[in-house]
Amino acid sequence: MKQTFSFTEKAKQIFVLLVPILITQLGMFSMVFFNTIMSGKYHSSELAGVAIGSSIWNPIFTGLSGILLAVSPIAAQYFGEKRINEVASVVKHGIFLSIILTIIIFGFGFLLLDPLVNKMDLPSRVQDVAKRYLIGLSFGILPLFVFNVLRSFIYALGRTRVVMVIMISSLPVNFLLNYVFIFGKWGFPEMGGAGAGYATSITYWAILAFTVYIVKAEEPFAAYRVLSDMKEFSLKRCTEILKIGIPMGLSTFFETSMFAVVTILISRFSVTTVAAYQSALNIVSFLYMIPTSISMALTVLVGYEVGARRYKDARDYSWLGIVLAIIIAVVTGLFVVTFRYQVAGLYSNEAAVIKLTAYFLIYALFFQISDAIQVTAQAALRGYKDVNLAFMMTLIAYWAICLPVGYGLAHHSQLGAIGYWIGLTFGLLAAGIALSIRLRFIQKRKFIAVETN
């Protein structure tokens, strides 16, 4: 990454990092898509089992991955400071933490998987598929976590295209393995939905192998020697990652779990309402990848500029990223609202579901804008390694504003399920405003510190 001077140069730099990150996110989304669609082609019960297994795994994965993604802002700041040895050390200890977290997950999974699935009162076949899918998926936890650490390292150096190429190359592998294991082709056992878990695990190992080769053999990554001398272990370095990573992980977990709770609460409404809500949420989640990708680029850029002590550039990147996310949210939101009936028709053939989905999508426009503000403001703060107060702000916004307001409007007014959309929008907007104020405060403090010195 190079120093930029004008807003045009900064916007270009954001897009240079953003586009490959977005394609990578779409690639990861495609794996879930392949698992779901191909399991559904096998049998509806297999689809249900995979969906249940994914709903159990996703909050855990996103929360723990959030801890490991702390490697990105830490490494970016050290990179900006030209401290190569520190960058390598952070990455190595991120890998150590990946191993520790994997062991913890296996321990809890061994003790809690059966009781958790059994309490969900599912049909026996669905329950069996969910268990076997999660068992298959568990063999890919370690490579997935280590890949996320190495991905954070690659992102910190600004080489986001590398990860994009790795992810795109892995998609045909994942599709082929799904076909082989789900349907039992070429002499392999026919495992149904559970086969999707094993296919995904093998794909994760392939992705990790490709990434390890790149990091060890290609410049500029090889110069950092992040995979050599793995005997080094420092509790202090692990603590450094956890101090940033735990608030990041918890923030992500509570956001994901909030949406899971809303989904459960909406399940009390009619089947049409549930189907419409899930369709609208799927559309919004797909579009959310854009501000999420901007946020990842923002964390790296802000972290790098802070490490280089170019605080004005860090400030400019922060607000440019937030404004860019808002503009894209408005444009994509207006597009979806304008063509809401056509978009809703992609998810259902039932007139009632299409009509209600289209109605939900009107409110989704404001939801997208609010979400774009909060995710990018939070990402900029992560670039400054300011995460503790940001975590508390988002926790309050998610669980003390989003859910209570949504529940009150949905069950104590004439709005019905739409009340949850309003509650989510209101809470996310509150988070965005609070995080933006905090960001402004941190930036002023940095400038004052520079002027004092």
Wavefront OBJ file of the C-alpha trace (Angstrom):
o trace
v 0.000 0.000 0.000
v 1.216 3.483 -0.812
v 0.515 6.901 0.651
v -2.410 8.667 -0.995
v -3.009 12.397 -1.095
v -6.314 13.269 -2.770
v -9.776 11.911 -2.037
v -9.798 10.448 -5.559
v -6.649 8.462 -4.812
v -8.096 7.294 -1.504
v -11.364 6.222 -3.124
v -9.380 4.281 -5.731
v -7.328 2.595 -2.990
v -10.510 1.540 -1.181
v -11.873 -0.011 -4.367
v -8.554 -1.760 -5.071
v -8.937 -3.584 -1.744
v -12.745 -3.733 -1.759
v -13.505 -5.547 -5.018
v -11.375 -8.671 -4.321
v -12.703 -8.821 -0.739
v -16.285 -8.635 -2.040
v -15.665 -11.435 -4.548
v -14.092 -13.501 -1.749
v -17.154 -12.939 0.461
v -19.416 -13.969 -2.413
v -17.290 -17.088 -2.838
v -17.725 -18.036 0.821
v -21.464 -17.369 0.507
v -21.531 -19.639 -2.558
v -20.271 -22.580 -0.507
v -23.245 -22.260 1.837
v -25.454 -21.868 -1.238
v -24.070 -25.084 -2.798
v -24.579 -26.977 0.467
v -28.184 -25.844 0.748
v -29.281 -26.175 -2.873
v -27.641 -29.542 -3.552
v -28.913 -31.028 -0.285
v -32.406 -29.842 -1.239
v -32.066 -31.590 -4.600
v -31.388 -34.821 -2.722
v -34.367 -34.561 -0.320
v -36.272 -31.858 1.567
v -35.412 -33.482 4.917
v -31.722 -33.282 4.029
v -32.181 -29.599 3.216
v -33.857 -28.998 6.576
v -31.076 -30.834 8.412
v -28.346 -28.817 6.682
v -30.260 -25.581 7.393
v -30.557 -26.455 11.095
v -26.889 -27.436 11.280
v -25.876 -24.185 9.601
v -28.019 -22.131 11.991
v -26.198 -23.745 14.939
v -22.744 -23.332 13.433
v -22.959 -19.809 11.969
v -23.153 -17.772 15.225
v -20.310 -19.848 16.703
v -18.152 -19.541 13.609
v -18.716 -15.803 13.088
v -18.050 -15.067 16.761
v -14.823 -17.063 16.993
v -13.644 -15.888 13.568
v -14.099 -12.343 14.821
v -11.455 -13.060 17.460
v -8.974 -14.294 14.853
v -9.687 -11.423 12.456
v -8.100 -9.145 15.061
v -4.839 -10.181 13.423
v -5.754 -7.832 10.542
v -5.759 -4.421 12.324
v -2.829 -5.397 14.569
v -0.703 -6.597 11.652
v -1.741 -3.592 9.544
v -0.499 -1.165 12.212
v 2.813 -3.035 12.568
v 3.117 -3.075 8.777
v 2.578 0.691 8.717
v 5.324 1.003 11.348
v 7.653 -1.223 9.225
v 7.988 -3.715 12.109
v 8.264 -6.932 10.084
v 9.165 -9.193 13.005
v 6.120 -8.010 14.948
v 3.844 -8.776 11.982
v 5.214 -12.329 11.761
v 4.829 -12.866 15.499
v 1.184 -11.756 15.496
v 0.352 -14.145 12.644
v 2.086 -17.079 14.349
v 0.176 -16.486 17.565
v -3.042 -16.165 15.594
v -2.372 -19.702 14.352
v -1.750 -20.886 17.926
v -5.089 -19.382 18.962
v -6.752 -21.157 16.010
v -5.570 -24.490 17.384
v -6.715 -23.631 20.913
v -10.155 -22.499 19.721
v -10.541 -25.657 17.635
v -9.832 -27.834 20.681
v -12.383 -25.852 22.708
v -15.042 -26.267 20.017
v -14.431 -30.020 19.815
v -14.745 -30.289 23.590
v -18.010 -28.368 23.782
v -19.325 -30.092 20.654
v -18.685 -33.526 22.149
v -20.598 -32.573 25.310
v -23.388 -30.377 23.940
v -24.201 -31.378 20.351
v -26.561 -34.245 21.144
v -28.467 -32.433 23.962
v -28.803 -29.284 21.827
v -30.148 -31.011 18.717
v -32.380 -33.344 20.763
v -34.066 -30.358 22.458
v -35.064 -28.845 19.112
v -37.933 -31.336 18.706
v -37.096 -32.117 15.075
v -38.198 -35.089 12.958
v -35.754 -37.938 13.474
v -34.341 -37.788 9.931
v -33.783 -34.021 10.091
v -32.149 -34.383 13.501
v -29.826 -37.102 12.223
v -28.812 -35.071 9.159
v -28.101 -31.972 11.284
v -25.819 -33.973 13.593
v -23.950 -35.731 10.799
v -23.606 -32.491 8.828
v -22.030 -30.751 11.836
v -19.714 -33.710 12.469
v -18.579 -33.574 8.855
v -18.119 -29.826 9.069
v -16.072 -30.142 12.269
v -13.135 -31.685 10.377
v -12.758 -28.373 8.559
v -12.737 -26.094 11.601
v -8.955 -25.992 12.048
v -8.084 -25.238 8.395
v -10.855 -22.631 8.236
v -9.571 -20.820 11.329
v -5.929 -20.944 10.212
v -6.983 -19.713 6.765
v -8.766 -16.753 8.385
v -5.546 -15.837 10.214
v -3.470 -16.064 7.024
v -6.184 -14.183 5.146
v -5.960 -11.386 7.729
v -2.184 -11.297 7.219
v -2.567 -11.088 3.433
v -5.216 -8.371 3.787
v -2.964 -6.412 6.166
v -0.361 -6.247 3.396
v -3.022 -4.958 0.998
v -2.865 -7.997 -1.336
v -6.564 -8.842 -1.324
v -6.547 -10.240 -4.886
v -4.530 -13.240 -3.712
v -7.316 -14.425 -1.415
v -9.864 -13.778 -4.171
v -7.995 -16.091 -6.566
v -7.729 -18.793 -3.888
v -11.448 -18.611 -3.124
v -12.562 -18.621 -6.773
v -10.291 -21.605 -7.470
v -11.858 -23.537 -4.591
v -15.482 -23.189 -5.730
v -15.346 -25.887 -8.462
v -13.692 -28.205 -5.908
v -16.486 -27.600 -3.409
v -19.205 -28.090 -6.037
v -17.656 -31.340 -7.283
v -17.157 -32.742 -3.766
v -20.743 -31.869 -2.841
v -21.953 -33.764 -5.902
v -19.770 -36.769 -5.094
v -20.554 -37.071 -1.368
v -24.212 -36.035 -1.340
v -25.266 -38.300 -4.210
v -22.645 -41.040 -3.794
v -20.942 -40.823 -7.173
v -17.781 -42.557 -8.474
v -17.817 -45.232 -5.798
v -18.059 -42.857 -2.828
v -20.725 -43.439 -0.139
v -24.084 -41.704 -0.596
v -24.318 -39.444 2.474
v -27.092 -37.012 1.582
v -26.985 -33.660 3.370
v -24.240 -34.857 5.725
v -21.979 -35.201 2.686
v -22.075 -31.426 2.269
v -20.315 -31.087 5.628
v -17.500 -33.428 4.625
v -17.221 -31.793 1.176
v -16.872 -28.363 2.770
v -14.232 -29.612 5.232
v -12.100 -31.097 2.453
v -12.458 -27.832 0.519
v -11.225 -25.879 3.560
v -8.129 -28.093 3.736
v -7.504 -27.479 0.013
v -7.904 -23.718 0.531
v -5.471 -23.793 3.456
v -2.905 -25.817 1.477
v -3.046 -23.308 -1.387
v -2.769 -20.375 1.039
v 0.181 -21.906 2.912
v 2.004 -22.410 -0.382
v 1.442 -18.759 -1.365
v 2.549 -17.436 2.037
v 5.704 -19.586 2.089
v 6.758 -19.268 -1.552
v 5.564 -15.927 -2.943
v 6.734 -12.395 -2.199
v 6.091 -10.196 -0.301
v 4.643 -12.822 2.068
v 7.662 -15.146 2.134
v 9.875 -12.335 3.487
v 7.865 -12.319 6.738
v 8.522 -16.049 7.426
v 5.245 -16.321 9.335
v 5.232 -20.140 9.151
v 8.836 -20.698 10.240
v 10.115 -21.187 13.788
v 6.681 -22.059 15.167
v 8.243 -22.935 18.528
v 7.959 -19.297 19.574
v 5.079 -18.797 21.996
v 4.278 -15.702 24.007
v 1.334 -15.373 26.344
v 1.718 -11.608 26.040
v 1.287 -11.779 22.259
v -1.806 -13.994 22.572
v -3.222 -11.524 25.080
v -2.598 -8.689 22.614
v -4.734 -10.474 20.006
v -7.432 -11.458 22.499
v -7.740 -7.899 23.878
v -8.750 -6.748 20.407
v -10.302 -9.986 19.189
v -12.672 -10.880 22.030
v -14.686 -7.625 21.797
v -14.715 -8.017 17.995
v -15.864 -11.623 18.237
v -18.504 -10.922 20.868
v -19.858 -7.991 18.871
v -20.216 -10.204 15.798
v -21.725 -13.041 17.846
v -24.332 -10.841 19.511
v -25.304 -9.317 16.177
v -25.675 -12.754 14.561
v -27.553 -14.174 17.544
v -29.869 -11.135 17.593
v -30.996 -11.944 14.062
v -31.405 -15.593 15.078
v -33.672 -14.557 17.976
v -35.741 -12.318 15.698
v -36.129 -15.249 13.301
v -37.389 -17.428 16.167
v -39.835 -14.727 17.338
v -41.191 -14.196 13.826
v -41.774 -17.944 13.525
v -44.833 -17.375 15.743
v -46.540 -15.572 12.877
v -48.148 -17.247 9.853
v -46.193 -19.443 7.454
v -46.598 -16.732 4.790
v -45.067 -14.123 7.105
v -42.146 -16.372 8.008
v -41.457 -17.190 4.353
v -41.655 -13.501 3.366
v -39.372 -12.430 6.221
v -36.771 -15.094 5.362
v -36.849 -14.091 1.696
v -36.413 -10.382 2.485
v -33.678 -11.133 5.032
v -31.823 -13.277 2.501
v -31.868 -10.404 0.004
v -30.655 -7.913 2.609
v -27.942 -10.339 3.821
v -26.695 -10.726 0.264
v -26.475 -6.943 -0.221
v -24.869 -6.593 3.232
v -21.730 -8.186 1.780
v -20.914 -4.856 0.119
v -20.662 -2.725 3.310
v -19.037 -5.708 5.048
v -16.348 -5.793 2.356
v -15.886 -2.022 2.633
v -15.489 -2.429 6.379
v -12.743 -5.054 5.966
v -10.848 -2.783 3.584
v -11.372 0.138 5.941
v -9.903 -1.681 8.941
v -6.738 -2.454 6.980
v -6.340 1.042 5.513
v -7.029 2.893 8.759
v -4.783 0.503 10.711
v -1.944 0.971 8.218
v -2.197 4.777 8.278
v -2.377 4.851 12.083
v 0.733 2.642 12.232
v 2.495 5.062 9.875
v 1.311 7.944 12.102
v -0.522 9.562 9.191
v -3.591 10.394 11.250
v -5.113 12.781 8.718
v -5.081 10.031 6.083
v -6.588 7.587 8.589
v -9.369 10.088 9.304
v -10.009 10.687 5.599
v -10.216 6.956 4.867
v -12.634 6.473 7.776
v -15.213 8.986 6.628
v -14.737 8.263 2.939
v -15.481 4.587 3.622
v -18.586 5.411 5.659
v -19.930 7.798 2.996
v -19.180 5.273 0.249
v -21.062 2.544 2.149
v -24.071 4.846 2.630
v -24.147 5.795 -1.071
v -23.994 2.154 -2.171
v -26.674 1.218 0.383
v -28.965 3.942 -0.976
v -28.387 2.939 -4.610
v -28.833 -0.810 -4.054
v -31.740 -0.176 -1.682
v -33.583 1.999 -4.192
v -32.983 -0.620 -6.877
v -34.471 -3.348 -4.683
v -37.452 -1.171 -3.710
v -38.109 -0.232 -7.344
v -38.034 -3.861 -8.481
v -39.251 -5.363 -5.205
v -41.976 -7.527 -6.757
v -39.600 -8.959 -9.346
v -36.949 -9.616 -6.682
v -39.502 -11.204 -4.353
v -40.660 -13.412 -7.233
v -37.231 -15.055 -7.327
v -37.939 -16.611 -3.924
v -41.536 -17.746 -4.240
v -44.352 -18.465 -6.664
v -47.072 -17.697 -4.110
v -48.777 -14.333 -4.607
v -49.246 -13.733 -0.859
v -45.574 -14.375 -0.079
v -44.412 -12.167 -2.965
v -46.677 -9.315 -1.862
v -45.531 -9.452 1.773
v -41.850 -9.834 0.823
v -42.154 -6.758 -1.391
v -43.699 -4.878 1.548
v -40.807 -5.911 3.832
v -38.283 -4.733 1.247
v -39.549 -1.138 1.471
v -38.417 -1.043 5.101
v -35.249 -2.926 4.211
v -33.998 0.205 2.412
v -33.721 2.125 5.704
v -32.358 -0.985 7.401
v -29.523 -1.195 4.846
v -28.522 2.436 5.313
v -28.421 2.091 9.102
v -26.445 -1.132 8.893
v -23.960 0.409 6.440
v -23.215 3.250 8.872
v -22.680 1.064 11.914
v -20.546 -1.645 10.244
v -18.142 0.841 8.609
v -17.864 3.105 11.664
v -17.086 0.048 13.774
v -14.500 -1.110 11.208
v -12.751 2.273 11.291
v -12.575 2.073 15.089
v -11.018 -1.385 14.767
v -8.325 0.204 12.599
v -7.526 2.409 15.606
v -7.673 -0.741 17.800
v -10.513 0.907 19.757
v -12.920 -1.971 20.354
v -14.076 -2.164 23.979
v -16.445 0.800 24.096
v -17.553 0.031 20.532
v -18.521 -3.458 21.684
v -20.606 -2.067 24.556
v -22.331 0.376 22.205
v -23.300 -2.366 19.766
v -24.379 -4.710 22.569
v -26.752 -2.050 23.920
v -27.999 -1.219 20.423
v -28.661 -4.859 19.512
v -30.155 -6.191 22.718
v -31.515 -3.106 24.540
v -32.900 -1.247 21.512
v -33.356 -3.521 18.466
v -35.101 -6.410 20.202
v -37.283 -4.530 22.760
v -38.415 -1.912 20.226
v -39.032 -4.561 17.569
v -40.933 -6.805 19.966
v -43.026 -3.929 21.283
v -43.986 -2.726 17.807
v -44.649 -6.247 16.515
v -46.820 -7.436 19.389
v -48.306 -4.249 20.867
v -49.245 -2.303 17.752
v -50.929 -2.882 14.422
v -47.603 -3.256 12.606
v -47.183 -6.972 13.198
v -43.964 -8.559 11.900
v -42.924 -5.322 10.198
v -42.317 -3.962 13.707
v -39.187 -6.115 13.905
v -37.773 -4.454 10.783
v -38.394 -1.037 12.327
v -36.831 -2.130 15.619
v -33.753 -3.479 13.849
v -33.423 -0.290 11.800
v -33.803 1.951 14.843
v -31.225 0.002 16.871
v -28.684 -0.198 14.061
v -29.058 3.532 13.391
v -28.477 4.234 17.099
v -25.338 2.071 16.937
v -24.154 3.890 13.814
v -24.590 7.319 15.390
v -22.911 6.296 18.666
v -19.984 4.638 16.865
v -19.543 7.677 14.595
v -19.374 9.977 17.620
v -16.821 7.666 19.219
v -14.819 7.623 15.982
v -14.781 11.418 15.871
v -13.606 11.510 19.495
v -10.742 9.056 18.837
v -9.623 11.006 15.777
v -9.571 14.292 17.684
v -7.570 12.648 20.473
v -4.994 11.372 17.971
v -4.575 14.840 16.475
v -4.191 16.408 19.915
v -1.541 13.804 20.831
v 0.421 14.592 17.642
v 0.226 18.348 18.210
v 1.336 17.951 21.841
v 4.381 15.901 20.777
l 1 2 3 4 5 6 7 8 9 10 11 12 13 14 15 16 17 18 19 20 21 22 23 24 25 26 27 28 29 30 31 32 33 34 35 36 37 38 39 40 41 42 43 44 45 46 47 48 49 50 51 52 53 54 55 56 57 58 59 60 61 62 63 64 65 66 67 68 69 70 71 72 73 74 75 76 77 78 79 80 81 82 83 84 85 86 87 88 89 90 91 92 93 94 95 96 97 98 99 100 101 102 103 104 105 106 107 108 109 110 111 112 113 114 115 116 117 118 119 120 121 122 123 124 125 126 127 128 129 130 131 132 133 134 135 136 137 138 139 140 141 142 143 144 145 146 147 148 149 150 151 152 153 154 155 156 157 158 159 160 161 162 163 164 165 166 167 168 169 170 171 172 173 174 175 176 177 178 179 180 181 182 183 184 185 186 187 188 189 190 191 192 193 194 195 196 197 198 199 200 201 202 203 204 205 206 207 208 209 210 211 212 213 214 215 216 217 218 219 220 221 222 223 224 225 226 227 228 229 230 231 232 233 234 235 236 237 238 239 240 241 242 243 244 245 246 247 248 249 250 251 252 253 254 255 256 257 258 259 260 261 262 263 264 265 266 267 268 269 270 271 272 273 274 275 276 277 278 279 280 281 282 283 284 285 286 287 288 289 290 291 292 293 294 295 296 297 298 299 300 301 302 303 304 305 306 307 308 309 310 311 312 313 314 315 316 317 318 319 320 321 322 323 324 325 326 327 328 329 330 331 332 333 334 335 336 337 338 339 340 341 342 343 344 345 346 347 348 349 350 351 352 353 354 355 356 357 358 359 360 361 362 363 364 365 366 367 368 369 370 371 372 373 374 375 376 377 378 379 380 381 382 383 384 385 386 387 388 389 390 391 392 393 394 395 396 397 398 399 400 401 402 403 404 405 406 407 408 409 410 411 412 413 414 415 416 417 418 419 420 421 422 423 424 425 426 427 428 429 430 431 432 433 434 435 436 437 438 439 440 441 442 443 444 445 446 447 448 449 450 451 452 453
